[in-house]
Amino acid sequence: PQVQAQLVLKGVPERFHADVRITDAAALECAKEASGEIRLDIEAAFSQGLPSTPMAHSKVRVVSGNFVTARPLGVIDGVDYELTGVVRKVDADAIRFTLANGAIVLLSPLGFSPTGEAFILTMEDVATSVATAVKAEKLILLTETEGIRDADGQLRSELSVEDAEAMMGTDAVKGDPAFNLKFAVRACKGGVARAHIVPYTLDGSVLAELFTHDGVGTMVAPENLEKMRDATPDDVGGIIKLIEPLEADGTLVKRPRELIEREIDRFIVMDHDGFIFGCAALYPFAREHMGELACLTVHPDYQGYGDGERLLKLIEQRAKAIGIGRLFVLTTRTAHFFIKRGFRPATVDDLPQARQHMYNWQ
């Protein structure tokens, strides 16, 4: 918008071909002025240190520079894009050195050639190229796009690269969303672990996207991040954190850490990007061909999405696979959940002998 304002102010006509700006010398000067003004405004914002500001007592250093080498886009379909360019190379070592010294690197959508020419670049090209060069964990595209919607108009909070490419291939995504999604996919293919497309029109959108389960935009990742899997010793802490509140209010029986560590091979977990938000355990009693479903738990913030049922079905599948014909569950609070799903009330006498001996009559 600032470049467009400068063009209007100076009476320079805008020229586009295939949604890409054609940049002549006058348009480049407008881009330089707009970029320089924005850069100074951002540096001023980071320099605040008054007690009455959000940056109270902070010392944030911002470094800009010629970290990006560019080349001209050239002539495409007979159209010369003149001083419109694309990223040719990123000085990743210099960026890492700057970051290691505690500074923020601020890059403008301008790149420079070895001959000293300047080219105007798209911010998405710069961001994606830098993110892949420094092997960033996340690329966040803060855009006018609210996220990626499928053919039915539903906002997709998460897409695998494969799903994203399929949507682009069928023209299910068009316009600005498709443009942003293309760069998100490129970043993930280049080694960035996560790429987020987040709307700047929603206040606090970056925080909401990064620190809530479903977020507010669309996250693209090399593969689907939400999965059910066998628990490992590394998951013990996450399981304990998940079940502690339910142990405290008596919904679940208390399980000491040593017990969970010893029986971790009995557990399956629901994992979203390293966060454990659901678990269940299966204890087989081979002689009676019975199994106990235990510790079925879903984090309160994520209930209501069918995850408890998914855990139950996976336990049922695993029980069948090892020859278990009947499952039982011991519960004081959640009997209706299981009755609705085909369980029926039973007595202690119906339990396997070994389980009867361990029954807690309290």
N, C-alpha and C positions, 0 to 999 in steps of 0.2 A: 504493500500500500504506500509506503514512503517513497519508493522509486516512482510509482505512478504519480504521486503528488508533485514530485520534482519535475517530471516530464510535462505535466499540465502547466506548472508554474513557468517553465521555460518555453512552452509552446512546441515541444518536440513530439511528433506523432509516434504512437505505439505501433509496432509491427510484429505480428505473430504468424507462424506457420506450423501447423500440426501441434498447436497449443504450446509452442516453444517460442520464446522471445527472440526476435532478430535484433541484435545490438550493434548500432553504429557508434561512432566516436561521441556524438552528443548524448546518446542514451547511456553510454558507459560513464560519462562524467556525472550524469544524474544519479546513477547507481553508486558511484564513489561517494558523492556528497551525502546521500541518504544513509549509506552504510557507516560512514564516519560519524555522522550525527548520532545514530543509534548506539554505536560502540561507546561514544563518550557518555551518553545517558546511562548505559548499563554500568560502566565503570564508576560513575558517580553514585549510582544506587548501591553498589557493593562497598563504596567507601564510607557510607554512613556509619557513625559510631556514637551518636548522642544517646544518652540514657532514655530519651523518650521515643526512640525508634526501635524497630524489631532487630536492628543490627547493633544494639547497645554493646559497647566494649569489644566488638569484634574487629579483627584485622584480617580482611580477606584481600589477598593480592590477585589481580587479574592481569594475565599476560596475553597479548595479541602478537601476531607476527606472520612471517611468510612460511607457514608450515605446509601450505598446500601448493603443489605445482600443478598447473593446468595446461591444457592444449585447446586449440580451437575446435569447435564442433565440426566445422568444415562445410562442405557443400553436400546437401542431401536432397535427392529428387530435383536437382537443378536449382535449389535455393541455397544461397550463401548466407549462413548465420552470422558471418562477420566476427564480432567480438564476444559472441556467446560461446562459452567453453564447457568442458567437462574435466573432472579431476583426472590427472595423469598419475600423480604420486603424492603420498602423504609422508611427511617426516615424522614417523612414529617415535623414533628414538628421542627427538627433541621434545615432543609432546610428553612422553613418559618422564623425561628428566624434569620438565617443568612441574608436572603433577607430583613427582616425588619430593619436590621442594615446597610443597604445600600451596601451590598457586592454582587458580582456575584458568584454563585455557579458553579464550574467547575467540571464535573464528567467524569472519564475515563471509558472505557468499561471493567472495572474490578469490581468484587464484592467479598465480603469476608464472610466466614462462621463463625458461633460462635466458631468453633474450630481453627480459625486462618488461614484456607486455603484460597488461592486466586483462583478465577475462571475467565476465559475470557468469556465475554458476547458480544452479538451483540449490537451495538450502538442503533439500533432501539428498542430493548427490554428495554434497560436502559432509553432511552428518553420517551418511551410510559409509562413505569411504573412510572417514576417520574412525568410526566405530569398529570396522573390520580391521583396520590397520593396527589399532592398539588392542584388539581382542577384548572389546568392552563386554561386560556382562549383560548390559541392557542398552538398547537404543530407544529413546522416547521421542516420537514425532508428535509435537504439540501443534495441532492443526485445526483448521475450520471443520474438518471431518469429525463427526461424532463417533465414528467407529465403522465397522464393516457390517453391513446387513446382508442377509441371504436373499434368495429369490422371493421368499415369503415376507420379507420386510423385518425379520427378527434380527435384533442386534446380536452378533456372535462375540461373546466375551473372550473366547479363545479359539484359535485356529492353528492347526499344524501346517507346516509348509506345504505338505501334500494337498491338504484341503484348500489352502489359499490358492495354489496354482490351479486346482480344478475349478474353483469359482471364477478365476480370471479367464481360464480357457473357455468357459461356457458363456462368457459375457454376463454373468450374474452380478458382477460389480463393474460399474462404469464411472467415468468422470474423475473427480478429485479422489474419492475413495479408492478407485483402482490405481491411480497414480501413487498414492501413499502406500497401498498394499504391495505394489511392485518393489518399492525400496525396502519395506519390512522383510519381504521374502529374500531379497538380495542380501540383506544384513545377516539373516539367519544362515543362509548358505555360505556366507563368508566367515562364519565362526562366532557370530554374536549369539549368546544364549537365548535372549528374549528381545523382541521388538514390540513396542507398544504404540498404538495410534490413539491419541487422547485428545478430546475436544478442549480448546482453550476458552470456549464460551462458558464452561461450567466452572464456577469458583472452586478451587481446591481439587481439581480433577486429577492432578498427578498423585497427590496423597491418596485419594480414593482409589485410583487405579492400582497403586503399588501395595496398599496395606489393607485392602478388603478382598474377600474371596472371589467375587465375580467382577470387581472393578467397574469402571464406567465407560471404558472404550473397548478396544480389541487388542489382545495380546497374540502375537505370532511366535511360535516356537518350532524347533526342528521336529518335535513329535508332541503328541498329546501329553500334557503334564499331569493330568489326573489319572491315577491308576490304582488298581488293587493289586497287591503283591504280598508275598511271604515276608513276615517281619524278620529283621536282622538284629543283632545285638546293638547296633547303632540307633535302633528305634525305641529302645527301652525308655529313655528320657521322655520322648514324645508321647508314648503310651501312658506313662505315669501322669504327665501333665493333663492328658485327656480325661483320665478316669478319676483323678483326685477329687474334683467337685462332687461326683456321683458317689464316691466312697464316703465323703463327708456327710452327705444327707441321707445315707443308708440305702440308696438305690442299688449300689454295687457292694459286694463284700470286699473288705480291705485285702489288698494283695501287697505284701512287702516287695521292695525292689528285688531282693534276692530270689523270690519266687518267680517273678516275671522274667528275670535273667535266665533262670534255670529252665523255664517253660516257653522261652521265646519262639521255639520252633512250632508251637501250637497256634500261634497268632497269625492272622492276616491283618494288613493295615490298608487304609485308604490314604493315599499320599498325593498332595497337590504341591508340586514344586518344592519338595522337601518338608512341607508342613503336614503332620499327621492329624487328620481330622475325623478319622473313624477307625474302629478296630473290632475284631471278634476273634474268638478262640474255639478250637474243636478238640475235645478230649475223648478219644475212643476207648470203649470197653469191649475188647475183642471177643470175649467169651459169650457175651449176650448179643453180639452184633449191634450194639447201641453206642451212641455218642452223645456227649454233653456239649451243647452250644453255650458258650460262656462269654461274658464280658462284651456283649454286643453294644457298642457305644458309637454315637455320632455327636460331634461337637454341637452345642446348642445353636451357634450362629449359622450352621449349615443343615439344620433339620428341615424337613418338609420337601426335600428334593428327591426322595426315594432312595437315598444312600443306604439307609438301614435295611431296606428290602434287598438291595444289591448285595450287601454283605451276607444276609441270610441265605440268598440263593447260591452264593459261592460256597458257603459252608455246606449247604445241602449237596452240591455237586461233588465236593471233596469227600463228603461222607459216603456217598454212593460209590465213588471210585475205589474206596478201600473196603467195600463190602458191608458198610453199616446200613441196617434196614430201618432203624428208628432213631430219631433225635429227641432229646429232652432238654428242657431249660428250667432252671430254678430262678424264680423271680418273685419279688414282693410288691412291685409297683407297676410292672408293664405287661401283665397277663393278657390284656385285651389286644395288644399289638400282635401277640403270637396266636391268640385264638382266631383273630381275623384272617390269619395266614395258614390255617389248617391244623394248628395244634389243638389239643383237647386237655382239659384238667386231668391230673393224675395224682396218685398218692405216693408216699415215701416207699411203700411196698413195691411199686412199679419200677423203682430204680434198680440198677445193677447192684449186686451184693457189696462190691467194693465201695460204691458211692453211698450206699445206705450207712456204712460204718463211718463215713466222713460227714454225714449230714449234720448241719448246724441247726439244732432245734430252737435256738434263739431267733 
